[in-house]
Amino acid sequence: MTQPVWTHIPIMAPEIADLLLTNPHGVYVDGTLGLGGHTRYFLTRLADDACILGFDKDEEALAIAQERTADKRLQAFHAGYTHAPEKLKELGINGADGALFDLGLSSYQLDNPDRGFSILHNGPLDMRFDRANPVSAAVVVNTWPLQELERILTDYGEEKNATKIALAIMRARKETPFETTEQLKKVVESVCPRYGKNHPATQTFQALRIACNAELDNVAQVLSVLAQIVKPGGRAAVLTFHSLEDRLVKNKFKEMAQSGAWKLINKHALAPSYEEVRHNRRARSAKLRVIERVL
Ligand SMILES: C[S@@+](CC[C@H](N)C(=O)[O-])C[C@H]1O[C@@H](n2cnc3c(N)ncnc32)[C@H](O)[C@@H]1O
């Protein structure tokens, strides 16, 4: 069988390049390389002696990014972006000119049923960015206690039926352990009937993805070590896709700016143009925040 050609359209690439690439000869960190869409766009704007260090937890995405980019200015690492400070140190680089964090998951991961992220396709209940991570979505629903399930559904899914869904998961897993996305969808549907245009398990899927990849913890952690990634005069850009992430970035950037060591490049989050959203529906919830290191 032929492999599908996976795609991911980089979001707000020209806007990010305008704000982030202040030095055409510089060193940049792409903390979430994905299929390399942003990186390839950035490389068209950078000189021959520039360099991009790309990080991703997803080894399969990383291989595609490297093959499609095929540019010696890209060095790709199978590692979480929280490891960027030690990688820079190891390479003898005293801070990058800019860093991008394009949060969440790529269309490659979402559209690939084998990865278990999508509510639209049946697949294994996986949802890990990194296949080496021992905590898959199945591990969470099959083994975490009721209170933890309720907590993640409330905190990461903003799910108002968190208790009902957590209890239904507990009951169902006693009968048959969860293995597929379809099983989970059915259990959620059994206690929350379909209403409106979103599937009732949409928020549950979001909560599980955030929990098994410790997404918000990683964002908080990388923002707290940004000064070990970006040098004075350098910038960091963060693209978020839901209010939990955006709130975290907004508050952290505000705190950093108040310290005097950083300044906000845009006071309010920037959004993709109407044209971009018309061509790429997945851009519709994107928000971009950029900060510059002053000291
Ligand atoms: C929205 S996609 C990036 C798409 C990319 N900008 C492009 O244009 O192709 C987000 C990527 O971040 C990766 N990711 C998520 N959390 C990560 C982390 N803590 N460290 C490194 N990569 C991470 C995911 O595996 C995914 O490939």
The ligand as an SDF file (V2000), in Angstrom:
LIG
                    3D

 27 29  0  0  0  0  0  0  0  0999 V2000
    2.2040   22.3360   15.4590 C   0  0  0  0  0  0  0  0  0  0  0  0
    3.4330   21.1330   15.2290 S   0  0  0  0  0  0  0  0  0  0  0  0
    4.7830   22.0320   14.5240 C   0  0  0  0  0  0  0  0  0  0  0  0
    4.6870   22.1850   13.0570 C   0  0  0  0  0  0  0  0  0  0  0  0
    5.8830   22.8800   12.4260 C   0  0  0  0  0  0  0  0  0  0  0  0
    6.0330   24.2270   12.9150 N   0  0  0  0  0  0  0  0  0  0  0  0
    5.7730   22.8670   10.9060 C   0  0  0  0  0  0  0  0  0  0  0  0
    5.6060   23.9530   10.3160 O   0  0  0  0  0  0  0  0  0  0  0  0
    5.8420   21.7900   10.3080 O   0  0  0  0  0  0  0  0  0  0  0  0
    4.0120   20.8650   16.8440 C   0  0  0  0  0  0  0  0  0  0  0  0
    5.1330   19.8520   16.9510 C   0  0  0  0  0  0  0  0  0  0  0  0
    5.6840   19.9990   18.2620 O   0  0  0  0  0  0  0  0  0  0  0  0
    6.0820   18.7230   18.7280 C   0  0  0  0  0  0  0  0  0  0  0  0
    6.1700   18.8460   20.1920 N   0  0  0  0  0  0  0  0  0  0  0  0
    5.1800   18.9100   21.0950 C   0  0  0  0  0  0  0  0  0  0  0  0
    5.6840   19.0860   22.3270 N   0  0  0  0  0  0  0  0  0  0  0  0
    7.0330   19.1450   22.1900 C   0  0  0  0  0  0  0  0  0  0  0  0
    8.1210   19.3360   23.0910 C   0  0  0  0  0  0  0  0  0  0  0  0
    7.9070   19.4740   24.4100 N   0  0  0  0  0  0  0  0  0  0  0  0
    9.3680   19.3550   22.5920 N   0  0  0  0  0  0  0  0  0  0  0  0
    9.5920   19.2100   21.2530 C   0  0  0  0  0  0  0  0  0  0  0  0
    8.6040   19.0160   20.3600 N   0  0  0  0  0  0  0  0  0  0  0  0
    7.3480   18.9860   20.8210 C   0  0  0  0  0  0  0  0  0  0  0  0
    5.0260   17.7930   18.1980 C   0  0  0  0  0  0  0  0  0  0  0  0
    5.5300   16.4790   18.1210 O   0  0  0  0  0  0  0  0  0  0  0  0
    4.7310   18.3990   16.8160 C   0  0  0  0  0  0  0  0  0  0  0  0
    5.5010   17.7830   15.8310 O   0  0  0  0  0  0  0  0  0  0  0  0
  1  2  1  0
  2  3  1  0
  2 10  1  0
  3  4  1  0
  4  5  1  0
  5  6  1  0
  5  7  1  0
  7  8  2  0
  7  9  1  0
 10 11  1  0
 11 12  1  0
 11 26  1  0
 12 13  1  0
 13 14  1  0
 13 24  1  0
 14 15  1  0
 14 23  1  0
 15 16  2  0
 16 17  1  0
 17 18  1  0
 17 23  2  0
 18 19  1  0
 18 20  2  0
 20 21  1  0
 21 22  2  0
 22 23  1  0
 24 25  1  0
 24 26  1  0
 26 27  1  0
M  CHG  2   2   1   9  -1
M  END
$$$$
